[in-house]
Amino acid sequence: MLLANYLDAKAVLFIDHAANKEEIYHQMVSRLHGSADFRISTTELLKLILARDAESSTAYPTGIAIPHIRIEGLCDTLVSVCFLKDALDYDGIDVTVIVLMITEKTASRLYLNLVSAFIQLSKDTLAMQELKRQKDAHQLISAIKRLGITIKASLHISDIMNCTPITIGPDKTLKELSDVLSNHGLTYLPVVDDEGKYLGEVDILNLLKVGVPDYLMMLDHLSFLDSYEPLENLLEQEDRMLVADIMRTDQEFLSPDSSIIEAAHEMIQGNKRYYSVVHNNVLAGVISATDIFTKVVRA
């Protein structure tokens, strides 16, 4: 089915100026409230949407936000689209398009497929420029229909991954690696060259291992050590050792068209919370267990 078929002109908004998300969501909910029997007020709907937003960000790197709630007994999937003239800050992401979805609790698959369609649309710069040039809701829906965007059957990791991950080069020192991990609150980094070619990965355990000599790893327990003396080796090596000396180059990565369940399976089997996503040897993004949990399971 075409994406345009899920859109109602009454639920399409163009807003020049808005103070905050709550103001925008209120207008979107008001447009949708008369379209179905929610059995709860617009005020209650707004509270549910804001509470869901507070759990985790609904914004994607392409500048689209997709807030969503599921309502018991709704028996419908309602979509409101809002184009913003001035970008709104969503936890550091400048959002210019908001897609609000309200669905029945059992409509998770349809919701995810709609999310995928809107994300793919948001990645098409020319298409988005064309849509933002439209003057009213009817013209917008007609433009989306002309694009021929269909609701596909599955969601891929490229739809939910971080497309602009922080990376590090193999020639950086361990001190520089420590600084990046600490400053950004990360535990994992893809390693790439100057052209973005994926070379491997490094995480905080690779770093800590520098401070734990191999002979200690052979012991059953280290309770006899009452100081952090072994870790001093890490501090001594920080300015001399490079990321290339400790990074993993086993080439464990996923492709952008990998399915969500495939990514979850690999994470569970490999006991890994992060995977680099690579296309034609170039880093395309990073997918995390948190991405799957917040954008799929908790969606």
Secondary structure, 3 states (H helix, E strand, C coil): CEHHHHCCHHHEEEECCCCCHHHHHHHHHHHHHCCCCCCCCHHHHHHHHHHHHHHCCCEECCCEECCEEEECCCCCEEEEEEEEEEEEEECCEEEEEEEEEEEECCCHHHHHHHHHHHHHHHHCHHHHHHHHCCCCHHHHHHHHHHHCCECCCCCEHHHCCECCCCCECCCCEHHHHHHHHHHHCCCEEEEECCCCEEEEEEEHHHHHHCCCCHHHHCCCCCCCCCCCHHHHHHHHHCCCCEHHHHCECCCCEECCCCEHHHHHHHHHHHCCCEEEEEECCEEEEEEEHHHHHHHHHCC
